[in-house]
Amino acid sequence: MKGVEAWADAIGFENEDGNRPPLSVVLGHVRGAIVEAGFVSRARITSGLKEAYRPFAIDEIALRSTIDEALSILLLSGDIDEFTTSAGRAYAATPPRRIHWGGDQVVLLGSVAGSESPVSVRRVPASEPDDTAISVALTDELGRPEWRSALVEMGVSDAPEDGAAALFTFAQTLAASGERYSLDEPQAVAMLSGRGRFFGQAENAPSGRWQRHPGDGCFPAVITSGYSPRHVVVNISDGEATLWQPQSRDLWRWVVVGATLAATDPALAFDPVTGRLDFLTPPPRQMERAALLTGKRVGPWSWEIDANSYAVIAGIIEPRR
């Protein structure tokens, strides 16, 4: 066996993409390094993998991009936490735990055995015993619905009866008293005012539920401004527009879920026969995390999950009665 092949075998490196490292390999190495070190900087992760992959002539730009993707998955799953230090971003493994939701598998998160596994989410049969990690229900792991947390932070009741639609109701109030916006350039703004299952896109020519200046009302919207779009809520009254911009893209996504429910349209579609879940709006991070932990991605907004997992995800957007 040649030296390069021996090194690849030693570190579990398999490359079928030319000079771009496979995401699964990088993910396993990143997670393993963080768990082993306890606390490691982004710079150290990058330099360590550059050195480890040097014999394979990996493109540095591709490596950095793949590391970003791997870290995003590990952060979304809850395997690691991110910290800001004087030397930049750094990461630490979360406490070891087993996440259960009544299915035939459980998810292993944090500093548990098998951290070097190349899979995005480590799952084992629910019947497999493990005394090294605490057992946590998926609902407890996810915590309070983030749309409800947003309402609390903005000083609104934390127990609305109409679910995530309550967030859109409050967003309407904020947009009505928000900053003025000129509608003189209708091509600069796309508003989520149509109905139907197809979400479409706001950029260039709007499609699906997106429309140009539909008339009076209050709508989640995307404004083309400079180099990056603004995700806002626009209120139009007698042809005059004002807007409110949520503090984050994720909060805006929750507003879109709320607006969809307020219009009596579904935000989710689940087929219990095939186990396919389709998010009918851009999924907020909390719901995407639940799908990542319990299912298999089959499309950009589509997953294969079981009925118990779907009940948890649907429960996030509905009121807890």
N, C-alpha and C positions, 0 to 999 in steps of 0.2 A: 504494500500500500504506500502510495506516495505521501510526502509530507503534508501537502495541502489537504489531501483526502483524509489523512489520519486526523488532522486538526478539525476538519469539518465533522468527522464522526465523533470526536471527543466532545465537541460543544453542541452537537445536535443540529448542525447547520445544513439545511437542504435548500438549494437555490435553483429554481426553475424560471426565474424572471430576469436573467441576464445580470446586470449590475445593480438591480434593485433588491434589497433584502426582503424576504417574505415576512409579512406582518405577523404570522403566528410565531415564527422563530424569535423576532424582536420582542414580541409581547412576553413570551416565556422568559427570555433573558432579562428584560427590564423588571418584571415582577420578581424573579428570583434574586436579582441584585438588590432590590429594595428590601425584600424580606430578610436577606442575609445581612445586609449592612445596618438595617434598622432605621437609618436616616441617611439619605443620599441626595446630592444636588443634581439638578438637570445637567449641568456642565460635566459632572463626573460620569453620569450615565452615558452622555454622548462620547466623551473621550474614551471611556472604557470599551464601548462597542466599536468605535472606530479602530481601536487597536486590535480588538478580537477579530474583526472582520477584514483586517488589512490584507491577509493573503488572498482574499476573494475578489479584490479590486472593486469593492462596492462604491458606487457614486455617493459622495458626501451629502449632496442636496437630497437625494432620494432617501438616504439613511435618516437625516434629520426629519424629513416629512413622515417617515414610517414610525420614528420614535414618538413624534407628536400624536399620531393616530393611536399608537399603543397606549400611551399615557391617557389619552381621552377615554379609551375603553375601560382602562383600569380605574379611572376616577369615576366614571359613570356607574360601574358595577359596585363600587364601594370597597374594592380591594385595597386601595391606597388613598391617602389624603395628601393634599398639596399645601405647601407653606411658602410664604414669602420671606426671604432672608436678605441680609445685606449683600450676599453673594448671588442673589437671584432666586429662582424657584427651586424648591427642594421637596422631597417626597418621603413618606413613611408608611409602612404597612398599618392597616387598621387592625383592631383586636380580632383574634380568631373566633369565628362563629359559623354555625350551620343555619341556613335560612330554609324554612319549610312553609309550605302553603297547602298541604293536604294532598300533594301529588305523590307519584311513586319515586321521585328524586328529591334530593336537597342540594342546595348550593353551598359550597365552601368559600368563605371570604376571609381576607386578611392573612395573618401570618400562621397559616396552617400548613401541614405537610403537602408536598406537591406543588410548591410555589413556582417551580420552573416549568410547569405544564404549558404547552403552547396554545391551549384552548382559551377562548375569551373568558368563559365562565366555567369554573370547575364544579362538576356535578357528580354525585355518587348516589347509589340506591338509598332510599330513605331507610331501608332496613339495615344498612351497614352501620354498626355501632362506632361511636367515636367519643371518647371521654376527654379529649384535649380541647374541644371547642364548645362554647355554650350554644344552646338551641334557641333561635329567635324566629318568631312568626313573621312572615313577609309584611303583614300590615304594620307590625311594630318596627320593622327595619325601615320601611318607607316613611313612617311618621305621619303627622297631620298633613292633609292635602295642602299643597303649596299655594293654591289659589286662596284657601282659607287663611293661611299664614300671611299672605299679602294683604288681605282685608284687615287683619288684626294690626299689622304694621302701619296701615293707613288710618287706623282709628275707627274701624267699622266693626260691627258685631261679628263675633267669630262663630256664630251658630245660625246662619241663614237657612231658611227652609227650602230655597230653590236651587241649591247646589252651586256649581260653578257659574251659573247664570247671574248670581248675585254680584260677581266681580264685574261682569259687563254692565250691569245696572249702575254700579258705582263709577265705572269708567265713563259712562255717558254723562254723569254729573260733572266729572272733572273736565271732560272735553268741552262741555257747554260753557264752562267758565275759564277755558284755557286760552292759550295765545292765539292771536288772529292768524289766519292763513288765507292767502290769495288763491282764488280759483281761476285766475286769468290764464294759467297754463295748464289746461286740463290733462295734457299728456304726461304731466309730471307726477300725477297721483293716480293710483289704482285703489278702488274701494271694494271691500268684501261685502257686496250687497246682493249678489245673485243667490239662487237656491239650487239645490241638487247635490248629488253625491260627489261629482267631480270637482276637486278643489282648484285645479289649474295653476296658473302662475300670474304674478302681478307685473313682471318685467316685460318690456317691449309691448307686444299686443296682449292685453289681458285675456285670459281664458278661464273656463270653468265658472266659479262663483265671482270672479273678479270683474269689475266694470269701471268705466270712466264716469265720474260725476253723475250718479243716478238720480239726483234730486235731494230734497230735504230728508234728513234723518241722521242717524249716528252709526258710523261704520268703522271697524278696524281697517286700516289703510297702510299702504306703502308709498312713501314719497321719494322720488328720485331727486337727490340733492347732493351735488358734489360727487365724491368718489364712492360714498357708501350710502345705501338707502336708509331712510328713517322709517321705523315701524311705529305707527302712531294710531290714535283713535280720533277720527274727524267727526265733528258735529256740524251739520249744515242746517241753517234756519233762514228762510226767506232769501236763499242764495248766498248768505254770508257764512263763512266757515271759521271755526275755531278748533283747536286740537289739544290733545294731551299725549305726551310721549311717556310710556311706561319706562321704569328704571332699567329694564333688561329685556332682551329678546325673549327670554323664557316667560316673563310676566306677560308680554304681548301675546305669546302663544296661548296662555291661559285665558286671556281676554277673548281670543278667537274661539276657543272652546266654549266660553260663556255665551258669546254672541250666537254661536251655532245652536246651543241648547235653548237660548231665549227665543230663537226663531222656530222652535219645535222641530229642528232637524237633528239627526243623530251625529254624534262625534265619533262613534265607534261602530264597526260592523263585525260581528262574530258568527262564524258558521260552526255550530257544535258538532257537525258530522265530520268535517275536514279539520277542525281545530284552527282555522285561519282567522286571525284578527287583522283587520284593516283600520288604521287610524285615518279618519276622514278629514282631519285638519292636521297641520304640523304638530306632532306630539310634543307636549311639554316634557321636560327632562325627567320628572318623577314618573310619568307613565311609561316613557321609553325605558327607564331603568328597570321597572317592573317586568317589561317584556324581555329585556336583555337577560335578566336573571332567570326567568322561568321558561323562555322559549327559544325558538330558532328563527333568525331573520330569513325571510323569503322574498323580500322586496324592500324598497326604501322606507315605506311606512307599513309594511306587512310582516306578520310573524305567525309562526305555528306555536300555539300554546294549548294548555288544557283548560277545562271548564273552571276549575278552581282558581287558576291564575286570572282568567277573564273576570271572574267575580270580584277579585281584588282590584283589578284595574278599573272596572266599571264603577266600583265603590268609591274610587278616588274622586270622581266628578259628580257623584250623586250625594245628596244630603244623608248624613247618618241619623236615621230616625230612631 
